[in-house]
Amino acid sequence: MADVKLTIAGRPYDVHCADGEESQLIHLASVVDEKVRTMPGGTEVRQLLFAALMLADEAQEARGKVEKAEPQSDSLRAAVALAESREAAARDELKAAIAREQAALKELQAARDAAPTAPATVNPTHNRALMQIADRIETLATKVEQLP
């Protein structure tokens, strides 16, 4: 056990506490002392009473704020979980789309590789028809040149 000397409202107090808790106890005493000093006049007992009441009121308000904040934090946690699950689903859809695209590209490359690379053969009957057309064009060109 540790012994701590505290001063509250100008009066010294000797208090026992567990080892290692001395600094916390000194801090708490300074909070109480600060409240007591805000109490104008009255007896020391009355000042301590009002300081204790004010501190109890502040503690109750703080508990109320925590209780109000807990449902909000629960809804925020739920919103984060929903967003994370949607992100995971979107990531899975993206991976699936990438896999489909890669498969389509492989199919396209396979189709290109399988396509015939030999030049198209020219049909001899087409050659003859083309030669006849060329001859007719030459004849027409000669006639056009002879026009006055």
C-alpha positions as CSV (number, residue, x, y, z in Angstrom):
1,M,0.0,0.0,0.0
2,A,1.1,3.5,-0.8
3,D,0.5,6.6,1.2
4,V,-0.4,9.8,-0.7
5,K,-0.8,13.3,0.6
6,L,-3.6,15.2,-1.1
7,T,-4.7,18.8,-0.7
8,I,-8.3,19.6,-1.5
9,A,-9.8,23.0,-0.8
10,G,-6.6,24.0,1.0
11,R,-6.9,21.1,3.5
12,P,-4.4,18.2,3.5
13,Y,-5.6,14.6,3.4
14,D,-3.5,11.4,3.9
15,V,-4.9,8.6,1.7
16,H,-3.8,5.0,1.2
17,C,-4.0,3.4,-2.3
18,A,-2.6,0.4,-4.1
19,D,1.0,0.7,-5.3
20,G,1.2,2.3,-8.7
21,E,-2.1,4.2,-8.4
22,E,-0.6,7.2,-6.7
23,S,-0.5,9.5,-9.9
24,Q,-4.1,8.6,-10.8
25,L,-5.2,9.5,-7.2
26,I,-3.4,12.8,-7.3
27,H,-5.0,13.6,-10.7
28,L,-8.5,12.8,-9.3
29,A,-7.8,14.9,-6.2
30,S,-6.8,17.9,-8.5
31,V,-10.1,17.5,-10.4
32,V,-12.1,17.6,-7.1
33,D,-10.0,20.5,-5.8
34,E,-10.7,22.4,-9.1
35,K,-14.5,21.9,-8.6
36,V,-14.3,22.9,-5.0
37,R,-12.5,26.1,-5.9
38,T,-15.4,27.1,-8.2
39,M,-17.8,27.0,-5.3
40,P,-18.2,30.4,-3.8
41,G,-18.3,30.7,0.0
42,G,-20.0,28.2,2.2
43,T,-18.4,25.7,4.5
44,E,-15.8,23.2,3.5
45,V,-18.2,20.4,3.8
46,R,-20.8,22.2,1.7
47,Q,-18.2,23.0,-1.0
48,L,-17.1,19.3,-1.1
49,L,-20.8,18.2,-1.3
50,F,-21.5,20.5,-4.3
51,A,-18.2,19.5,-6.0
52,A,-19.2,15.8,-5.6
53,L,-22.7,16.5,-6.9
54,M,-21.3,18.3,-9.9
55,L,-18.8,15.6,-10.7
56,A,-21.5,12.9,-10.3
57,D,-23.7,14.9,-12.8
58,E,-20.8,15.1,-15.3
59,A,-20.2,11.4,-14.9
60,Q,-23.9,10.7,-15.5
61,E,-24.0,12.9,-18.6
62,A,-20.9,11.2,-20.0
63,R,-22.6,7.7,-19.4
64,G,-25.7,9.0,-21.3
65,K,-23.6,10.2,-24.2
66,V,-21.8,6.8,-24.4
67,E,-25.2,5.0,-24.3
68,K,-26.5,7.2,-27.1
69,A,-23.3,6.7,-29.1
70,E,-23.4,2.9,-28.9
71,P,-26.3,2.4,-31.2
72,Q,-24.8,4.8,-33.7
73,S,-21.5,2.9,-33.6
74,D,-23.4,-0.3,-34.1
75,S,-25.1,1.1,-37.2
76,L,-21.7,2.4,-38.4
77,R,-20.2,-1.0,-37.9
78,A,-23.1,-2.6,-39.9
79,A,-22.6,0.0,-42.7
80,V,-18.9,-0.7,-42.9
81,A,-19.6,-4.5,-43.0
82,L,-22.1,-4.0,-45.8
83,A,-19.7,-1.8,-47.7
84,E,-16.9,-4.4,-47.3
85,S,-19.2,-7.2,-48.5
86,R,-20.2,-5.1,-51.5
87,E,-16.6,-4.4,-52.3
88,A,-15.7,-8.1,-52.1
89,A,-18.6,-8.9,-54.4
90,A,-17.5,-6.2,-56.9
91,R,-13.9,-7.5,-56.7
92,D,-15.2,-11.1,-57.5
93,E,-17.3,-9.8,-60.4
94,L,-14.3,-7.9,-61.7
95,K,-12.1,-11.0,-61.5
96,A,-14.7,-13.0,-63.3
97,A,-15.0,-10.4,-66.1
98,I,-11.2,-10.4,-66.5
99,A,-11.2,-14.2,-66.7
100,R,-13.9,-14.1,-69.4
101,E,-12.0,-11.4,-71.3
102,Q,-8.8,-13.5,-71.2
103,A,-10.7,-16.5,-72.4
104,A,-12.2,-14.6,-75.3
105,L,-8.7,-13.2,-76.3
106,K,-7.4,-16.8,-76.3
107,E,-10.2,-17.9,-78.5
108,L,-9.6,-15.1,-80.9
109,Q,-5.9,-15.9,-81.0
110,A,-6.7,-19.5,-81.6
111,A,-9.1,-18.6,-84.4
112,R,-6.4,-16.3,-86.0
113,D,-3.8,-19.1,-85.7
114,A,-6.2,-21.6,-87.3
115,A,-7.2,-19.4,-90.3
116,P,-5.8,-20.3,-93.6
117,T,-2.7,-18.4,-94.5
118,A,-2.4,-19.5,-98.2
119,P,-3.2,-16.8,-100.7
120,A,-6.5,-17.1,-102.5
121,T,-6.2,-18.9,-105.8
122,V,-7.3,-17.1,-108.9
123,N,-9.8,-18.9,-111.0
124,P,-8.6,-19.1,-114.7
125,T,-12.1,-18.2,-115.9
126,H,-11.9,-15.0,-114.0
127,N,-8.6,-14.1,-115.5
128,R,-10.1,-14.5,-119.0
129,A,-13.1,-12.3,-118.1
130,L,-10.8,-9.7,-116.6
131,M,-8.6,-9.7,-119.8
132,Q,-11.7,-9.2,-122.0
133,I,-12.9,-6.3,-119.8
134,A,-9.4,-4.7,-120.0
135,D,-9.5,-5.0,-123.8
136,R,-12.9,-3.3,-124.1
137,I,-11.7,-0.5,-121.9
138,E,-8.7,0.0,-124.2
139,T,-10.9,0.1,-127.2
140,L,-13.2,2.6,-125.6
141,A,-10.3,4.8,-124.5
142,T,-9.0,4.8,-128.1
143,K,-12.4,5.8,-129.4
144,V,-12.7,8.6,-126.8
145,E,-9.3,10.0,-127.9
146,Q,-10.4,10.1,-131.5
147,L,-13.5,12.2,-130.7
148,P,-13.2,15.8,-131.9
